[in-house]
Amino acid sequence: MKSTFIHVFLILLFVSTISGCKKQIDKVKADAVVDVMVANKWVVLQYMEGSSNVTAEFDGYDFQFSRDYTVVGANAATSISKTGTWSGNASNQTIAANFVNATKPLSRLNGTWAIYSYDSNGPKFNQIINGVEMKLELRKK
């Protein structure tokens, strides 16, 4: 009986340790996503809506992500500045953005974007909306 209790205790200890390690690994990954996004201002290098290139809509805009999960899209030339929210999920390799009540071009950034590539200059994302693939490439400003 005592031996069974010890075995059960050791198994529970092992399982909780593994679970704690996974949570710590997930937190480190999430922190890495935040660190990358808040480290720089970003500009839209390319935005494709299906086969249509709408990158020019983002001319003059830059984006600053913050640790409080807000993001500001600003265009100094037109004095437009809009705050939205963002989140990153390292496990799913996605980032989500929401500019509430925004018009184009900022509304084009809303949704959950899959990170399909990242190099030293920045990330590339895509999402599918109503059967149309959107592609977004950000670059450090």
Buried (B, 14 or more C-beta within 10 A) or exposed (E): EEEEEEEEEEEEEEEEEEEEEEEEEEEEBBEEBBEBBBEBEBBBBBBBBEEEEBBEBBEEBBBBBBEEBEBBBBBEEEEBEBBBBBBBBBEEBBBBBBBEEBEEBBBBBBBBBBBEEEEEEBBBBBBEEEEEEBBBBBBEE
